[in-house]
Amino acid sequence: MTRTTPTTADLKRQAFKQRVLARPVGWAAAAMRLGQRSLWPFLDLVIRLWIAQTFFVSGVLKAAAWDNALFLAANEYPVSWLDPVVAAWIGVTIEIGAAVLLAFGLGTRLAAFAMLCLALVIQFNYLAFDTHLFWAALLGFYVVHGAGPISLDRLLARGLVESALPFGATLLSAARSMSRWMSAPFLLVQRAWLAASMFAAAGFDIGRAMPAQLFVKIFPVQSAQHLPLALAIGGAWLLAAGLGTRVTALVLLVAVVGMQAMDPHLSQDWYWMLTLAVLFVTGPGALSADAALERRLKRVFPQLDDKPAFSLEGLPRVVVVGAGFGGLACASKLSEAPVKVTLIDRHNYHLFQPLLYQVATAGL
Ligand SMILES: Cc1cc2nc3c(=O)[nH]c(=O)nc-3n(C[C@H](O)[C@H](O)[C@H](O)COP(=O)(O)OP(=O)(O)OC[C@H]3O[C@@H](n4cnc5c(N)ncnc54)[C@H](O)[C@@H]3O)c2cc1C
């Protein structure tokens, strides 16, 4: 197939597309990447430490008063299918052991899984609070995604692949597959879960298929009830579709923080805020309108995917002679125009003249 030489109008259109449209899209993408890379390590650490200390303190208190722990296991929150002594032992081991592992980010997925099970047992066998549900959401995130960069898991990962330890590489690749395959469905379910809670809080009768008591045990409706009505409905639609998810999560987060700051009677539900913060930083996952939009944008602007912005075939060639200040500036400007650029110089280096006298006078 022969390619026709682009007309001036084509070139102008392409140049406009690159200059006026691609730039803001590229900046937005870069800002999101930067935000994720710089915020996530610290947010991840805060979340792990925060949840870990809650479990750890509870575990230490029970271990210090073992009789009380046994009494609670037998009478306060008996697990029908477990002997109370065994239940007390398992509970305290998870609260102390898994919490320490989670704090250090060592065996994070396993520790988070144990703590997730405990959170669900507390929620369904003992007292139902939204806090337990947000624990479960955050711990579920760790089961699927593992710990962030500031963790022993990440530190040891490379050594594990190269070590002679049996199953080291297999375990690591299983963990990576888990993140790859489960991340999108998990984030979809999490968004739908938050959206359902907000719809229910706004008065929509979406829980009619199950008993009301069970519904509020599964969905954090009480927390969502504190949101202004319009925000709850709008946020629920956007979260369900995964459209503008980061902005929606940020707006909801600011609203929750604002309302809790203004109303001293509201309980400080940090885990609700942390769940929204995670959504803001990590985004909605692949099964979302945002991801579909991103895929479409990458097709229109391949440079967002680190690919050439357009095919160079059939484009005019501009030869810039001299790679001095003028030549480099010219080549850099032309990088966005649909032309092939060749920059030549008689030297294979760039001489930065303004610094010559500083070098000559040993100032530099
Ligand atoms: C000591 C010194 C200090 C300066 N300080 C400042 C300052 O502080 N601020 C400021 O704004 N300006 C400063 N200038 C001026 C500034 O450096 C020049 O105005 C600017 O470099 C001119 O840019 P240009 O692209 O026209 O030429 P140049 O930057 O000189 O580039 C010309 C290029 O063409 C190449 N070339 C030449 N002939 C051929 C050929 N036949 N084939 C292939 N390649 C060729 C050369 O190798 C060179 O790389 C200073 C200049 C000097 C000398």
The ligand as a Gaussian input file, in Angstrom:
#p B3LYP/6-31G(d) Opt

LIG

0 1
 C       32.066000      32.941000      26.461000
 C       30.638000      33.159000      26.063000
 C       29.703000      33.409000      27.045000
 C       28.359000      33.595000      26.705000
 N       27.420000      33.798000      27.722000
 C       26.121000      33.966000      27.366000
 C       25.141000      34.120000      28.392000
 O       25.439000      34.116000      29.583000
 N       23.835000      34.244000      28.022000
 C       23.484000      34.242000      26.701000
 O       22.286000      34.366000      26.403000
 N       24.395000      34.122000      25.709000
 C       25.702000      33.957000      26.020000
 N       26.638000      33.806000      25.007000
 C       26.204000      33.883000      23.609000
 C       25.553000      32.551000      23.186000
 O       26.385000      31.490000      23.547000
 C       25.349000      32.610000      21.668000
 O       24.551000      33.722000      21.384000
 C       24.676000      31.342000      21.171000
 O       25.473000      30.234000      21.467000
 C       24.470000      31.445000      19.663000
 O       23.775000      30.284000      19.275000
 P       23.932000      29.708000      17.833000
 O       23.066000      28.486000      17.747000
 O       23.677000      30.773000      16.816000
 O       25.462000      29.340000      17.683000
 P       26.283000      28.296000      18.533000
 O       25.694000      28.014000      19.834000
 O       27.698000      28.788000      18.475000
 O       26.167000      26.985000      17.640000
 C       26.676000      26.841000      16.368000
 C       26.883000      25.365000      16.111000
 O       27.074000      25.122000      14.750000
 C       28.134000      24.185000      14.564000
 N       28.719000      24.459000      13.239000
 C       29.287000      25.564000      12.806000
 N       29.631000      25.397000      11.540000
 C       29.277000      24.166000      11.139000
 C       29.381000      23.421000       9.923000
 N       29.924000      23.939000       8.855000
 N       28.869000      22.140000       9.914000
 C       28.312000      21.612000      11.021000
 N       28.205000      22.273000      12.174000
 C       28.661000      23.544000      12.233000
 C       29.084000      24.483000      15.716000
 O       29.874000      23.363000      16.027000
 C       28.105000      24.806000      16.857000
 O       27.772000      23.661000      17.579000
 C       27.998000      33.614000      25.339000
 C       28.967000      33.351000      24.345000
 C       30.257000      33.109000      24.691000
 C       31.275000      32.850000      23.605000

